């Protein structure tokens, strides 16, 4: 079923309601945001002489929520201008307007009676065919819809967004007993394609999938902590990356979520499950009750399991809570052979194997095992009750709690048969279906599928293996390499056949930093594609697309004063980018997440960019005391000429913005923001679902082929010249006089101004791209020789952040 949603309505303008409305706006869907009518005036409204009947007062809650979107961190909107897609209103005057919506989302307080009453009001204005959903985190969908008409209930379901809606991938869809299956399938597809979500289908049970297992896991962690006498820091050292979990681990995560929220979620299960061992686990521990009573509920209260305090040196330090004494003390560094082994291991599977491999003699390994076995057993026990497949459970935990491995993937990683036998030997009850699965001779829950689909796997489903073949939009470079589709490869990059005559260049050096190996592969890829393929895509599956050039190599050469070598490195980079730009076959770049410095310069020569919406894009070289020298300055100047070819048009205001963006190392907050900054062009595309990015880039490349692609020809650049350079330098001097930048920043700004302006030529002079590249390289070389630039480079390499000197 093709689901078409062109307009939505969200009822409830709290944190979640406003966040959902913002993400709908991000997807280009106009949204009506409604809330209750305030009972009284604010002091500001009284001062203006307004009454409670004034429209601005009556819709104040929704309007204020929209206004807050621009100040909320992390930003709910890709671009602040998207707030204009959200219209505020109130439930008394504007509820009838929901008849125009294709999707109505209820996001009010987590109270069954309140939600039931609201659904009755919604039904009074509901139009047949309109989807209605509840953004509940755990209240029964069926209980909510009791008393509603049959057709309404056919179109009603749960859509549980995780907070914050823009950033959290998971969306749990919860059908009711009578929800039309076609509605479920259509909403799943729509939310994946248009909203960019990872969707799992959950059963209508308390807390659904992710919160059910996540809450259980945290509570058994507290039990193991208490039983073993572990500290807050020790638990977080074990339950973070060492177990394939986020750095926030257990207690930092709980501080972020809020103890009050967590207790509410835990109580939801406690109140609804039968008496017994499960109910006992979900009973709120006394220590959490004590902390809640003191108001120590986490980050929003200023303290929880951790608290930031001023240090004796005048800075700040993080203290952790001693749960026995209920007092804060300086956090200590935790280490052990098992934790060090996990830290050294590569990948989540090897990390948890290394951690648990130390055995019971290592107390941290013992803690990890106690938590892991309980969570795995509970997940297996709940299969069929909270979800139909292990895949939905694994994905829910990965997408909702940022686990690198889901419970069943974890069990496979540590050895299903061996650990199941160990669990039984320790007196644990292994679910019958798991024992039957092992008795049938199976050794894992997952195995490679026989199907040829990219990344296809088989998983246990109702006593047999069922194939899970990803849709065509999910192109897996790893899966293709496993099927021997790599065309050529070296230590830094690979060229992979992704089908239909398109090859994909993937970076895989450490941090995807650009070095000689990647540059070599770029040149070889252009030649290979020109000879044997129709188009080239540049994309990757690492955490980030590319964080820039190999800074360590540049620093070593600069410290040794090997200036000819530095010049050669930059010249190779520039020549490679020009070869990429003038390829006889179309090139499409598909960046995602951090795309910085040289990573941007790799994308700039591409005919098109198809960016993930969550792409943080910027020419940041000034942060290490340099300027872009791989063509970044040249390309920005060329784009201004292309946008305004009329020689009478004044380019100065546009160049001022370019100078400010590069000079302040401005990084976009999204791909949409990158368009606003001019880093992405109007023709470049933005994809909401990161899993579809490579597929969409491939389709874009094929469209260029079908349109009759013509090889790009050299272009001339109109420069602002000496007069324009003086304007740029004057702006930099004003920033220095105002104390915003340092003397070294001013020096860098002068070099940048010289390059962007085209040197000391008269304004309006037309120059070649090579002329601009030569200016870039000269400025870069001179800055490499500056001691303060070398200090910045060293600081970035050692600290991972820029030095202001």
Helices and strands as residue ranges (DSSP letters): E 7-11, H 15-26, E 30-35, H 43-47, H 55-58, H 60-68, G 80-85, E 86-90, G 95-100, E 103-106, H 112-125, E 131-134, H 141-145, H 150-154, E 156-161, E 170-175, H 181-193, E 198-202, H 210-228, H 232-238, G 241-243, H 251-257, H 259-270, H 277-281, H 286-294, G 299-301, E 306-310, E 316-322, E 327-330, H 337-344, H 348-357, H 363-382, H 390-401, H 407-414, H 416-425, H 432-439, E 446-448, E 457-461, E 464-468, H 477-482, E 486-489, E 493-497, E 502-507, G 510-512, H 516-532, E 535-538, H 551-559, H 563-581, E 586-589, E 593-596, H 598-604, E 608-612, E 615-618, G 621-624, H 632-643, H 652-663, H 671-677, E 685-687, G 690-692, H 693-706, E 716-718, H 721-737, H 743-757, E 766-768, H 769-784, H 787-799
